[in-house]
Amino acid sequence: MTTEGHDLTSELLYGMRLLGLQYRRIELAAPFGVGFVKAPGRAQFHFVSRGPVLLRTQNGQLRTLNTGDALLLPHGSDHVLLSSPDVACKDIRAFNTTPVCGNVCCIKDCASTEETTLIFSGCMEFDLGGMQMLIGSMPEVLLADTLIHKYPEVQPMLEAMERESLGKRAGYAGILARLADVVAAFIVRGWVESGCGAAGGWLEALRDPKLGKALVALHRDPGKNWTVAQLAAEMGSSRSVFAERFLAVTGMTPVRYLTNLRMQLAAQWIGRDGEAIESVAWRLGYGSLAAFSRAFKRTTGTTPGALRAEESRRAEQQA
């Protein structure tokens, strides 16, 4: 990857928000089947403290997870954790829970004398800001074990998670939650730095030694009133060559790309961060609130005010 590619990758990871919203320490005796339902904008993290356990993904694929395995489902898609392939499934929300601290609870569905499977799971807010389109390119499941050779520091974290989950020492729940956040971030970074799999679009542009310069400029200053001529100068080419190359690689014109980028950032700043709509419009280069609101609705299908109201309702429900 080019130097410019590394710059944009660094900015992508710097802006990443991968924060645990709800964690569960799940202890079950076979036979069991636990179902997790997709939540928009959420990822699901699992760490197997004591296995094995089977993962069945939305497409029906079965995968064996052993003790010490950690994985992230970046889309938070429907999936099931099973003791065996043919066991009946029960929604995770139907289990009785015992609060531990903050956003961590325990689920225990077994007799004290039974041999059990132990899993630490987290529902996470997964936001990449202006790079949100990257999530759509991610595979259904990302595994931590593929990182160990490149990031040996992950292994001690997984071992610490295993000890904390099994030992239940004072403060274990909070420590587990923080470790899970870090391990999940490592999983995402590993996928990005390995080339993002078969993802195309702007990632292909990122690898282009010239076009990458224009992308870095857009993402560094999305509020600037960019012209095609200015972006072509960043690339070091004529306007026609730049526009043709940009469209061929990203699938959209530079103007459309910039608008989409701005609206992704606007949704993040208004919805997640609670920033004033007028302030967001100004930061993103719009001369009037009306022009910003029209662009936002045209791109997202809703108004900035409606987004703010929806986020407020969601926050009240989670409180």
C-alpha positions as CSV (number, residue, x, y, z in Angstrom):
1,M,0.0,0.0,0.0
2,T,1.3,3.5,-0.8
3,T,2.3,6.1,1.8
4,E,-1.0,7.9,1.0
5,G,-2.8,4.6,1.5
6,H,-1.2,4.3,4.9
7,D,-2.3,7.9,5.7
8,L,-5.9,7.2,4.9
9,T,-5.8,3.9,6.7
10,S,-4.5,5.6,9.8
11,E,-7.3,8.2,9.6
12,L,-9.8,5.5,9.2
13,L,-8.6,3.7,12.3
14,Y,-8.3,6.9,14.2
15,G,-11.9,7.7,13.6
16,M,-13.1,4.2,14.4
17,R,-15.7,3.9,17.2
18,L,-16.0,0.3,18.5
19,L,-17.6,0.6,21.9
20,G,-19.3,-2.1,23.9
21,L,-22.9,-1.3,24.6
22,Q,-23.9,-4.5,26.4
23,Y,-21.8,-7.4,27.6
24,R,-22.9,-10.8,28.7
25,R,-21.0,-13.6,30.5
26,I,-22.9,-16.7,29.3
27,E,-22.5,-20.0,31.1
28,L,-24.5,-22.9,29.6
29,A,-24.7,-26.7,29.8
30,A,-25.3,-28.8,26.7
31,P,-27.6,-29.0,24.9
32,F,-28.0,-25.3,24.2
33,G,-28.7,-23.0,21.3
34,V,-28.4,-19.2,21.7
35,G,-29.7,-16.9,19.0
36,F,-28.5,-13.3,18.3
37,V,-30.7,-11.0,16.2
38,K,-29.2,-8.3,13.9
39,A,-29.2,-4.8,15.3
40,P,-28.6,-2.0,12.8
41,G,-25.3,-0.2,13.3
42,R,-24.1,-2.8,15.8
43,A,-21.4,-5.4,15.7
44,Q,-21.3,-8.6,17.8
45,F,-18.2,-9.9,19.6
46,H,-17.7,-13.3,21.1
47,F,-14.9,-14.8,23.2
48,V,-15.0,-18.5,24.1
49,S,-13.6,-18.9,27.6
50,R,-14.4,-22.6,27.8
51,G,-15.4,-24.4,24.6
52,P,-15.9,-25.8,22.2
53,V,-19.0,-24.2,20.7
54,L,-20.5,-24.1,17.2
55,L,-21.3,-20.8,15.4
56,R,-24.0,-20.9,12.7
57,T,-24.1,-17.8,10.6
58,Q,-26.9,-16.3,8.7
59,N,-26.0,-18.2,5.6
60,G,-26.1,-21.5,7.4
61,Q,-22.4,-22.0,7.6
62,L,-21.1,-23.9,10.7
63,R,-17.8,-23.0,12.3
64,T,-16.2,-24.6,15.4
65,L,-14.9,-22.2,18.1
66,N,-12.5,-23.5,20.6
67,T,-11.3,-22.3,24.0
68,G,-9.5,-19.0,23.5
69,D,-11.1,-18.1,20.2
70,A,-12.4,-14.6,19.6
71,L,-14.4,-13.2,16.7
72,L,-16.2,-10.1,15.5
73,L,-19.3,-10.1,13.3
74,P,-19.0,-6.5,12.0
75,H,-22.5,-6.5,10.5
76,G,-24.1,-7.9,13.7
77,S,-26.0,-10.3,11.4
78,D,-28.3,-13.0,12.7
79,H,-26.3,-16.0,14.1
80,V,-26.5,-18.8,16.7
81,L,-24.1,-20.3,19.2
82,L,-24.8,-24.1,19.6
83,S,-23.6,-27.1,21.5
84,S,-24.5,-29.3,18.5
85,P,-25.9,-28.7,15.0
86,D,-29.4,-30.0,15.6
87,V,-30.2,-28.4,19.0
88,A,-33.2,-26.1,19.4
89,C,-32.4,-22.3,19.6
90,K,-33.5,-19.8,22.2
91,D,-33.2,-16.0,21.7
92,I,-30.5,-14.5,24.0
93,R,-33.0,-11.9,25.2
94,A,-35.2,-14.7,26.6
95,F,-32.6,-15.8,29.2
96,N,-32.7,-14.6,32.8
97,T,-29.9,-12.2,33.5
98,T,-28.1,-11.0,36.6
99,P,-26.5,-7.6,36.6
100,V,-22.8,-7.5,37.4
101,C,-21.7,-3.9,36.8
102,G,-22.4,-1.1,34.4
103,N,-23.3,-2.7,31.0
104,V,-22.3,-6.3,32.0
105,C,-24.6,-9.0,33.1
106,C,-24.5,-12.8,33.7
107,I,-26.5,-15.5,32.1
108,K,-26.3,-18.9,33.8
109,D,-28.5,-21.8,32.6
110,C,-27.0,-24.9,34.2
111,A,-26.7,-26.9,37.4
112,S,-23.6,-26.2,39.5
113,T,-22.3,-29.7,39.0
114,E,-22.6,-29.7,35.2
115,E,-19.8,-29.3,32.8
116,T,-20.4,-26.0,31.1
117,T,-19.5,-23.8,28.1
118,L,-18.5,-20.3,28.9
119,I,-18.7,-17.4,26.5
120,F,-18.2,-13.6,26.9
121,S,-20.2,-11.7,24.4
122,G,-20.6,-8.0,23.5
123,C,-22.9,-6.0,21.4
124,M,-20.9,-3.1,20.1
125,E,-21.5,0.2,18.4
126,F,-19.4,0.1,15.2
127,D,-18.9,3.4,13.5
128,L,-16.2,4.4,11.0
129,G,-17.4,7.9,10.4
130,G,-16.6,9.0,6.9
131,M,-15.3,5.5,6.1
132,Q,-18.5,3.8,7.0
133,M,-18.8,2.3,3.5
134,L,-15.9,0.0,4.5
135,I,-18.2,-2.0,6.8
136,G,-20.2,-3.2,3.8
137,S,-17.1,-4.7,2.3
138,M,-16.2,-6.7,5.5
139,P,-16.9,-10.5,5.6
140,E,-19.6,-11.8,7.9
141,V,-17.1,-13.1,10.4
142,L,-13.6,-11.8,11.4
143,L,-11.5,-14.1,13.5
144,A,-8.7,-13.1,16.0
145,D,-6.7,-16.2,15.4
146,T,-5.6,-15.0,12.0
147,L,-3.9,-12.0,13.7
148,I,-1.6,-13.8,16.1
149,H,1.3,-14.1,13.8
150,K,1.2,-10.4,12.8
151,Y,0.1,-9.0,16.2
152,P,1.6,-11.3,18.9
153,E,0.4,-8.9,21.6
154,V,-3.1,-10.1,21.0
155,Q,-2.4,-13.5,22.5
156,P,-1.7,-12.2,26.0
157,M,-4.9,-10.2,25.8
158,L,-6.9,-13.4,24.9
159,E,-5.2,-15.3,27.7
160,A,-6.1,-12.5,30.1
161,M,-9.7,-12.6,29.0
162,E,-9.8,-16.3,29.7
163,R,-8.4,-15.9,33.2
164,E,-10.7,-13.0,34.1
165,S,-13.8,-14.8,32.7
166,L,-13.0,-18.1,34.6
167,G,-11.7,-16.6,37.8
168,K,-14.4,-13.9,38.4
169,R,-12.1,-11.9,40.6
170,A,-13.0,-8.5,41.9
171,G,-13.6,-6.1,39.0
172,Y,-13.4,-8.9,36.4
173,A,-16.5,-7.7,34.4
174,G,-15.1,-4.2,33.7
175,I,-11.7,-5.6,32.8
176,L,-13.2,-8.1,30.4
177,A,-15.3,-5.4,28.7
178,R,-12.2,-3.2,28.1
179,L,-10.2,-6.1,26.8
180,A,-13.0,-7.0,24.5
181,D,-13.1,-3.5,23.1
182,V,-9.3,-3.6,22.4
183,V,-9.3,-7.1,20.9
184,A,-12.2,-6.2,18.6
185,A,-10.3,-3.1,17.4
186,F,-7.3,-5.2,16.7
187,I,-9.4,-7.5,14.6
188,V,-10.6,-4.6,12.5
189,R,-7.2,-3.1,12.1
190,G,-5.8,-6.5,11.1
191,W,-8.3,-6.8,8.3
192,V,-7.7,-3.3,7.1
193,E,-3.9,-3.6,7.1
194,S,-4.0,-7.0,5.4
195,G,-5.6,-5.3,2.4
196,C,-9.3,-5.5,3.3
197,G,-9.8,-8.8,1.6
198,A,-11.5,-8.5,-1.8
199,A,-13.0,-5.1,-1.1
200,G,-12.9,-2.7,-4.0
201,G,-14.1,0.8,-4.7
202,W,-12.2,3.5,-2.8
203,L,-9.9,0.9,-1.3
204,E,-8.7,0.2,-4.8
205,A,-8.3,3.9,-5.3
206,L,-6.3,4.0,-2.0
207,R,-3.8,1.7,-3.5
208,D,-3.4,3.9,-6.6
209,P,-0.3,6.0,-6.0
210,K,-1.9,9.1,-7.6
211,L,-5.6,8.8,-6.9
212,G,-4.9,8.1,-3.3
213,K,-3.6,11.6,-2.9
214,A,-7.0,13.1,-3.9
215,L,-8.9,10.7,-1.6
216,V,-6.6,11.7,1.4
217,A,-7.3,15.4,0.6
218,L,-11.1,14.8,0.5
219,H,-11.1,13.0,3.8
220,R,-8.8,15.4,5.5
221,D,-10.9,18.4,4.6
222,P,-14.5,17.4,3.7
223,G,-15.8,20.9,4.3
224,K,-13.7,22.5,1.7
225,N,-15.5,23.6,-1.5
226,W,-13.6,21.2,-3.7
227,T,-13.6,21.5,-7.5
228,V,-12.7,18.8,-9.9
229,A,-9.7,20.9,-11.0
230,Q,-8.4,21.1,-7.4
231,L,-8.7,17.4,-6.9
232,A,-7.0,16.7,-10.3
233,A,-4.2,18.9,-9.2
234,E,-3.8,16.7,-6.0
235,M,-3.5,13.7,-8.3
236,G,-1.3,15.6,-10.7
237,S,-3.4,15.0,-13.8
238,S,-5.9,16.8,-16.1
239,R,-9.5,17.2,-15.0
240,S,-10.7,14.7,-17.6
241,V,-8.2,12.0,-16.7
242,F,-8.9,12.5,-13.0
243,A,-12.7,12.4,-13.3
244,E,-12.6,9.3,-15.6
245,R,-10.2,7.5,-13.3
246,F,-12.2,8.4,-10.1
247,L,-15.5,7.2,-11.6
248,A,-13.9,4.0,-12.9
249,V,-12.5,3.0,-9.5
250,T,-15.0,4.3,-7.0
251,G,-18.2,3.9,-9.1
252,M,-19.2,7.6,-8.5
253,T,-18.3,11.1,-9.6
254,P,-16.0,13.1,-7.3
255,V,-19.0,15.4,-6.4
256,R,-21.2,12.5,-5.5
257,Y,-18.4,10.9,-3.5
258,L,-17.9,14.2,-1.5
259,T,-21.6,14.6,-0.9
260,N,-21.8,11.0,0.4
261,L,-18.8,11.5,2.6
262,R,-20.2,14.7,4.1
263,M,-23.6,13.1,4.8
264,Q,-22.0,10.1,6.5
265,L,-20.0,12.5,8.7
266,A,-23.2,14.6,9.3
267,A,-25.2,11.6,10.5
268,Q,-22.4,10.7,12.9
269,W,-22.0,14.2,14.3
270,I,-25.7,14.9,14.6
271,G,-26.9,11.4,15.7
272,R,-24.1,10.0,17.7
273,D,-22.3,13.1,19.0
274,G,-25.4,15.3,19.4
275,E,-23.8,18.3,17.6
276,A,-26.0,21.2,16.6
277,I,-27.4,20.8,13.1
278,E,-26.3,24.4,12.2
279,S,-22.8,23.7,13.4
280,V,-22.5,20.5,11.3
281,A,-23.8,22.3,8.2
282,W,-21.1,25.0,8.6
283,R,-18.3,22.4,9.3
284,L,-19.2,20.6,6.1
285,G,-19.1,23.7,3.9
286,Y,-22.7,24.5,3.4
287,G,-23.6,28.2,3.2
288,S,-27.1,27.7,4.5
289,L,-29.0,25.3,6.7
290,A,-31.6,24.8,4.0
291,A,-29.0,23.7,1.5
292,F,-27.5,21.3,4.0
293,S,-30.9,19.9,4.9
294,R,-31.9,19.3,1.3
295,A,-28.6,17.5,0.6
296,F,-29.0,15.4,3.7
297,K,-32.5,14.3,2.9
298,R,-31.6,13.6,-0.7
299,T,-28.7,11.4,0.3
300,T,-30.1,9.7,3.4
301,G,-33.8,9.7,2.9
302,T,-34.5,11.6,6.2
303,T,-34.1,15.0,7.6
304,P,-31.4,16.0,10.1
305,G,-34.1,16.8,12.6
306,A,-35.7,13.4,12.2
307,L,-32.4,11.7,12.7
308,R,-31.8,13.7,15.9
309,A,-35.3,12.7,17.2
310,E,-34.7,9.0,16.4
311,E,-31.4,9.0,18.2
312,S,-33.0,10.6,21.2
313,R,-35.7,7.9,21.3
314,R,-33.1,5.2,21.0
315,A,-31.1,6.6,23.8
316,E,-34.2,6.8,26.1
317,Q,-35.0,3.1,25.3
318,Q,-31.5,2.1,26.3
319,A,-31.4,4.1,29.4
